[in-house]
Amino acid sequence: MKRASIGFGLMFILSMTVLTGCASSHPKELVERNDHAGLKTWYLVEAATLRGKAEEMRQMAAEYRTHQTQSNPTSELAQHCENLVERYTKAAEDAETLANVHAKHPVSGPGNTQPPEAFKLFSF
């Protein structure tokens, strides 16, 4: 179990490093440039980050539950973490949906004047 967590962590860090290098621009700049490829990458990185946060909260909830006793009820803390797992997971799904919307657009470039359709900036 611990080995799997370490492997997941290493793969997550590696993928984040690679993807972050590809999407170094701020999303507002990418929207202004009509850069759908860049926005797709940015949203995929955002989704991966959010999934990582969801996993951290899942592990934290499990840790709170292991320390739960009758004299020290931590169910409120565990429930808070589980609520964040749901929110982070939903936000990651939304980011992936936006990445898919941008993936459907033609490759962007300076001569691309096609207006963006059906996308919005990701926010909580």
N, C-alpha and C positions, 0 to 999 in steps of 0.2 A: 504494500500500500504506500509506504513512504517512498519507495523507489519510483513508483508510478507518479507520485506528486512531484518529485524532483525532475523526472523526465518531462512531465507536462510543463513545469515551470521553465525548464531550459528551452523547450520548443516554443513556448509562448514568447520568451525574451528574444529568441532568434528571429521568429517571424515578425515581431514588432520592430526589431532593428531594421530588417530588410524592407518592410512596408513603409516605415517612417521615412526612410531615405527616398522612397519613390514619391511620397506625398508631403514634401516639405513646405509647400505653400499653405497659407491660411485659406480656409474655404471661401471666404468673401472674395479674395483675390482670384480664386479659381472660377467663381461664379461670374465675376466681372470679365474674365478672359473667355468665358463660355467654354471652359476646359472640362469636358465631360469625362475624359479619361482620368484626369487628375482628381476630379470629384469622386469618381468611382473608387479610386484607390484610397482617398481620404476617408470615405464612408466605410470601406472595408477595414481600415486601420481602427477607426472609431468603434466599429462592431467588435473587433478583437479585444480592444481595450475594455469595453463594457462587459464582454464575456469573462474577461480576467477578473474584473471587479465582482461580478456575480459569483464566480468561483471562490474568491476570497471571503465573501459574505456567507456562502454555503459552508465553508470550513469553519468560519467563526461561529455560526449557529450551532454546528455540531460540537464545537469546543464548549460553548455555553451549556449545552445539554449534558455534557459529561460531568460538569461541575455542579449540576443542579441537585440540590438536596431539599429536604423538607424545611430546614432552617434557612436555606439560601435559594429561594426559587428564582431561577433566571429565565423562566419561560418568556417573560416580557422582552428581555434582551434577544433571545433566540428568535422570537417572532419578528422583532424589528429587523434583524438580519435577513430573515426569510422574505419579509416584505421588500427589502432592497434587492434580493436575488430576483424576485419577480419583476421589479422595475428595471433593473439593469438588463435582464434577459429580454424584456419587451423593447427597451431602447436599442439593444443590439439587433433585434429582428427588424426594427424600423430602419436602422442604418443600413442593413443589408438590402432592404427593399429599395432604399434610395440609391444604393450602389447599382442595383439591377436596372433601375430607371435610367441612370446615366450610362450604363453599359449598352443600352439600346440606341443611343445617339451615335451619329457618325463621329469618327475621330476628329477632334477639335484642332483648330489651327488658326493662324491670324486671319485667313480668308473666310473662315466659317462664320456666317452671319445668321445661321439658323437659331431662332430663339429657343431657350430652354422651355420644356413643357413638363408639367406634372411633377415638379420637384420643389422642395422647400428646404431651408436650412434646418439641420438637426438641432433640436433644443429640448431641454427637460420641461 
